[in-house]
């Protein structure tokens, strides 16, 4: 890429940063030896956002995957003791997915691994640079018309 193609250079830098973030997060997760795949990690994080246990179809929609993929993820997490299937109290034919105590602990470990990875990536930046980067990332993630009334997550 040349200086004549700044958007192409930025796109390449974003892709390289994304790959680096994934590599570092993966290393931090492996170090904690949770035995959870990135897809399972995403499902656990998604489960944590629900006020009450969701249906598999809700998870598939939120994760933007086919229901069969959620079934496979839940099967693995259930075998590992991180989630359990529970009948819906209003309709016993409906199955909901809830985190177990081990699942909540795994989420704490996952968050700690993500924070450690973020700290490693952001280490070269001064506080002012981090603030500028945070604002730029908010704009890129949420769009230019979004408010600043949300929290940052690592």
C-alpha positions in Angstrom: 0.0 0.0 0.0 1.2 3.5 -0.7 0.4 6.9 0.8 -1.7 7.4 -2.3 -4.2 4.8 -0.9 -4.7 5.8 2.7 -8.0 3.9 3.0 -6.4 0.7 1.7 -3.6 1.2 4.3 -6.1 1.8 7.1 -8.0 -1.3 6.1 -4.8 -3.4 6.1 -3.9 -1.9 9.6 -7.3 -2.8 11.0 -7.1 -6.3 9.7 -3.6 -6.8 11.1 -4.7 -5.4 14.5 -7.8 -7.6 14.5 -5.6 -10.7 13.8 -3.2 -9.6 16.6 -6.0 -9.1 19.1 -7.4 -12.6 18.3 -3.9 -14.1 18.7 -3.2 -12.4 22.0 -6.7 -13.2 23.4 -6.3 -16.8 22.3 -2.9 -17.0 24.1 -4.4 -15.5 27.3 -7.3 -17.9 27.1 -5.0 -20.9 26.6 -2.9 -19.7 29.5 -6.0 -19.9 31.8 -6.7 -23.4 30.4 -10.5 -23.1 30.4 -11.0 -25.6 27.6 -13.5 -23.2 25.9 -13.4 -22.4 22.2 -13.8 -18.9 21.0 -17.3 -19.7 19.8 -18.3 -21.1 23.2 -16.8 -18.1 24.8 -19.0 -15.9 22.7 -22.1 -17.9 23.6 -21.3 -17.6 27.3 -20.8 -13.8 27.0 -24.1 -13.6 25.1 -25.9 -15.7 27.8 -24.7 -13.3 30.4 -26.6 -10.4 28.7 -30.0 -12.0 29.2 -32.0 -11.2 32.3 -33.5 -14.7 32.3 -32.4 -17.8 30.5 -33.1 -17.5 26.7 -34.3 -20.1 24.3 -31.9 -21.7 21.8 -33.6 -19.8 19.0 -33.0 -16.5 20.9 -29.3 -17.3 21.1 -29.1 -18.3 17.4 -30.7 -15.0 16.4 -28.5 -12.9 18.7 -25.3 -14.8 17.6 -26.5 -14.7 13.9 -25.9 -18.4 13.4 -28.2 -21.3 12.5 -29.9 -23.0 15.5 -27.9 -26.2 14.9 -24.7 -24.3 15.6 -26.1 -23.2 18.9 -27.1 -26.8 19.7 -23.6 -27.9 19.1 -22.1 -25.1 21.3 -24.6 -25.8 24.1 -23.9 -29.5 23.9 -20.2 -28.9 24.5 -20.7 -26.3 27.2 -23.3 -28.6 28.9 -20.9 -31.5 28.9 -18.3 -29.2 30.5 -20.7 -28.1 33.2 -20.8 -24.5 32.1 -24.5 -24.3 31.1 -27.7 -26.4 31.6 -30.9 -26.9 29.7 -34.0 -26.0 31.8 -37.6 -26.2 31.0 -39.5 -23.0 30.6 -41.8 -22.6 33.6 -44.7 -21.3 31.4 -44.3 -23.9 28.7 -42.5 -27.1 29.6 -42.0 -28.0 25.9 -39.7 -24.9 25.6 -36.1 -25.4 26.7 -34.1 -22.5 28.0 -30.3 -22.3 28.5 -28.8 -21.0 31.8 -25.3 -20.5 33.1 -24.2 -22.8 35.9 -21.9 -21.7 38.7 -19.0 -23.1 36.7 -20.3 -21.1 33.7 -20.3 -17.9 35.8 -16.7 -18.6 36.9 -15.6 -19.3 33.3 -17.1 -15.9 32.4 -15.1 -14.2 35.1 -11.9 -15.9 33.8 -12.8 -15.0 30.2 -13.3 -11.4 31.1 -9.9 -11.4 33.0 -8.2 -12.9 29.9 -9.8 -10.3 27.6 -8.7 -7.5 30.0 -5.1 -8.9 30.1 -5.0 -9.1 26.4 -6.3 -5.5 26.0 -3.7 -4.3 28.5 -1.0 -6.0 26.5 -2.2 -4.5 23.3 -2.7 -1.0 24.7 0.5 -0.9 26.8 2.4 1.3 24.3 -0.3 4.0 24.4 -0.4 7.0 26.8 -3.6 7.8 28.6 -4.4 10.6 26.1 -3.8 8.3 23.2 -6.1 5.7 24.7 -8.9 8.3 25.2 -8.5 9.3 21.5 -8.5 5.7 20.4 -11.6 5.0 22.5 -13.5 7.9 20.9 -12.4 6.8 17.4 -13.4 3.2 18.0 -16.8 4.3 19.4 -17.4 6.2 16.1 -16.4 3.2 14.0 -18.3 0.7 16.0 -21.5 2.6 16.7 -21.6 5.0 13.7 -21.2 8.8 13.7 -24.7 9.6 15.0 -24.5 7.5 18.2 -24.3 9.1 21.6 -21.5 8.6 24.1 -23.9 7.1 26.7 -22.6 3.6 26.7 -19.7 1.9 28.5 -16.4 0.6 27.2 -15.7 -3.1 27.4 -12.4 -4.8 27.1 
